[in-house]
Structure formats: C-alpha cells, structure tokens
C-alpha cells in the first residue's frame, strides 16, 4: 500500500510543478487532472490504484490558499515565491495531508515529503521541508 502512495505523491508533486509552471507561462489555462493522467501514464503505467493521487491533487488544489498561508506562517524567513517550485509542491502535499487527510498519519506525511524532497530537491530541501511540516503538525496538535 505504501509504495503506490509514494509513487502517487511523486506524480502529484510533478503535476503541481507543471501546473504552476503552465499557469505562469501559458495563455491557456492548464487542466491539472489531465496533467496528472499524462504523468501517471508516463511514470507509473502499472499503477492501478490512482484514486489516492487524484484525491490528493484535488485536495491540494481546493485548499491551495490555506496551504500557502500555512507554509508562509511556518517559513516566515522565506517568501513563498522564493521557495523552489519543487519544494513548494512537496510542502503543499505535506501540509494538505497533515491538515485535511484522515487517511495519512501526520508523521507518515512528513516522512514521505522528506523522502520525495531527498530525491527531487536540493541538498537542503529535506531539512527545510521537515522543519516546516513539523511546525505545522505541532500547531495542529496544539503543542
């Protein structure tokens, strides 16, 4: 179960990255679910359980403004536009899972985000993402 979710998160991260890039650089409004379908077909053709990926994408997009506010709150030294696009996408997924997903324990959301960051981010991405998401989790838990 965990491996298909990890792959799903990676595909959602790539979708959010591409969607943001196309939103900023295209005259045509991108269609995130079509982007995700393309990415799943290309990078995860044997993935049969795609519901988690689509639910995560829809959740991130529907709560995007709140997710960005939480990221800004817990990374005040980094203006949102200065955070690398890949790191922002990973953070959005992680914050979404911590705040809105009943399917994913908070520590799993953080661990998964850190692992994706190790693979796709730079050398400091995983520590940065771990710090921001841990702060979000502590606030949620009232600690």
C-alpha positions in Angstrom: 0.0 0.0 0.0 2.7 2.5 0.9 4.6 2.1 -2.3 1.7 3.0 -4.5 1.0 6.1 -2.3 4.7 7.1 -2.5 4.6 6.9 -6.3 1.2 8.7 -6.3 2.7 11.6 -4.2 5.6 11.9 -6.6 3.2 12.1 -9.6 1.1 14.7 -7.8 4.2 16.7 -7.0 5.2 16.7 -10.6 1.7 17.7 -11.6 1.6 20.6 -9.2 5.0 21.7 -10.5 3.9 21.6 -14.1 0.5 23.2 -13.4 2.2 26.1 -11.7 4.7 26.5 -14.5 2.0 26.4 -17.1 -0.2 28.8 -15.2 2.6 31.4 -15.1 3.9 30.8 -18.6 0.9 29.9 -20.8 -2.0 31.8 -22.2 -4.1 28.6 -22.0 -5.4 27.6 -18.5 -3.9 24.2 -17.6 -6.0 21.2 -16.7 -4.4 19.6 -13.6 -6.3 16.3 -13.8 -5.2 15.9 -17.5 -1.6 16.7 -16.5 -1.8 14.1 -13.7 -3.2 11.5 -16.1 -0.3 12.1 -18.5 2.3 11.9 -15.7 0.7 8.7 -14.3 0.7 7.1 -17.8 4.3 8.1 -18.4 5.9 7.5 -15.0 3.6 5.0 -13.3 1.9 3.0 -16.1 1.5 -0.1 -13.9 -0.1 1.8 -11.1 -3.6 0.5 -10.9 -4.8 2.4 -7.8 -4.8 6.0 -8.9 -7.7 7.3 -6.6 -5.2 8.4 -4.0 -3.3 10.5 -6.5 -6.5 12.2 -7.8 -7.9 12.8 -4.3 -4.6 14.3 -3.2 -4.4 16.6 -6.2 -8.0 17.7 -5.8 -7.5 18.3 -2.1 -4.3 20.4 -2.6 -5.9 22.5 -5.3 -9.1 23.1 -3.4 -7.2 24.2 -0.2 -4.3 25.9 -2.0 -4.8 29.4 -0.4 -4.9 27.9 3.1 -1.9 25.7 2.4 0.1 28.6 1.1 -0.8 30.6 4.2 0.4 27.8 6.5 3.6 27.5 4.6 4.2 31.2 4.8 3.4 31.2 8.6 5.8 28.3 9.3 8.6 29.5 7.0 8.5 33.3 7.6 12.1 33.8 6.6 11.2 32.5 3.1 8.7 34.4 0.9 6.6 31.9 -0.9 7.8 33.0 -4.3 11.4 32.4 -3.1 10.8 28.8 -2.2 11.8 26.5 -5.0 8.8 25.3 -7.1 9.6 21.7 -6.3 9.8 22.4 -2.6 6.5 24.3 -2.7 4.7 21.4 -4.4 6.1 19.0 -1.8 5.1 21.3 1.1 1.6 21.8 -0.3 1.1 18.0 -0.4 2.5 17.6 3.1 0.5 20.4 4.7 -2.6 19.1 2.9 -2.1 15.6 4.3 -1.4 16.9 7.8 -4.4 19.2 8.0 -7.0 17.6 5.8 -6.3 13.9 5.2 -7.7 11.3 7.6 -6.0 8.5 5.6 -2.4 9.6 6.4 -0.9 9.9 9.8 1.0 13.2 10.3 4.4 11.5 10.8 3.9 9.5 7.6 3.0 12.7 5.7 6.2 14.3 6.9 8.4 11.3 6.2 7.0 10.9 2.7 7.6 14.6 2.0 11.1 14.4 3.2 11.8 11.3 1.0 10.4 13.0 -2.1 12.5 16.1 -1.3 15.7 14.0 -1.0 15.0 12.7 -4.5 13.8 15.8 -6.2 15.0 18.8 -4.2 18.5 20.2 -3.5 20.7 19.2 -0.5 18.8 21.4 2.0 15.3 20.7 0.8 14.6 17.7 3.0 15.7 19.6 6.2 13.7 22.6 5.3 10.6 20.6 4.5 10.9 18.5 7.6 11.1 21.7 9.7 8.1 23.4 8.1 5.9 20.3 8.2 6.9 19.5 11.8 5.9 23.0 12.8 2.5 22.6 11.0 1.9 19.3 12.8 2.8 20.8 16.2 0.4 23.7 15.7 -2.3 21.3 14.6 -1.7 19.2 17.7 -1.7 22.3 19.9 1.9 21.8 21.1 
